[in-house]
Amino acid sequence: QEGASVSTFTGTYMFMSPERLQSQPYGAASDIWSLGVMVLQLWEKQYPFPMSPVELAGFLESLDLGRILSRDVYPSAAMRAFLRATLDTDDRQRLQAQEILHDPWLEILDVHSLPQARTVVSSWLKAMGRAPATPAGPHSSVESQSANADRKSHSPHT
């Protein structure tokens, strides 16, 4: 529930928000932080802050996200704005879940479902010359879902 907070310390530290790493109460904004870290990791193809939990807590206190996002690897101002808004070290300034659904970056990408998101990520990785990871299982392949989506979009019946 929006606005509620808890103070347990469980989860993978690499995706924990600054407030969780500092043992402060946290709420939904902490999940928004984790989303930002995941998007950053997916784009970079590596975890963006490789350090121990203690080092990470100190690092995040003085995080210069502007320096990280100023590199040319981010394809649009909308993506950089999304990352800034999800990775704000002040949890009160982060996007809320409802705001994310209407974020300009996601609207530009026209992403409204998981298969669409997979197709977009696969396209990004291919454009960057990076092969997307293929999950196990015959029906979970990003490439087969992309191919199916392409076939549907070119079908005269859609």
C-alpha positions, 0 to 999 in steps of 0.5 A, a space after each residue: 500500500 502506498 505510504 506504508 512502511 516496514 523495517 525488516 532487512 531481507 532481500 538482495 542487498 545489491 537492489 536495496 534502496 539507500 534507506 534499506 541499507 541504512 536500516 531505516 523504515 522503507 515503503 513502495 519507493 524502495 521497490 521503485 529504487 530496485 526497478 531503477 537498478 534493474 533497468 540500469 543493470 539490464 542496459 549496462 549488462 552488469 551490476 552498476 555498483 559492484 561492492 560490498 553492502 557496507 561499501 554500497 551504503 556509503 557509496 549511495 550516500 554520495 551517488 553522482 547519478 548525473 555523472 553515471 547517466 552523462 555517458 553516451 551509452 544511454 539512448 535518450 533523454 527520456 531513459 535518463 530521466 526515468 533512471 534519475 526519477 527511479 534512482 533518486 537517493 531521496 525516497 520521497 522524490 522517486 516516482 510512485 508506481 502509478 507515475 511509472 505506468 505513465 512515464 514518458 520513456 515507457 509511453 515512447 516505447 509503447 510498452 504495456 505488457 511483458 511480451 512487449 517489454 521483452 521485444 523492446 529489450 531484445 531490440 535494444 540489445 541487438 542494436 547495441 551489438 549485444 546478444 540477449 540472454 535466452 531463458 531456459 524452456 521452449 516457450 520463454 525465448 525472447 527471440 521466439 517471442 520477438 519473432 511471433 510479435 513481428 509475425 502478428 504485427 505484419 499479419 493482415 488479421 491484426 
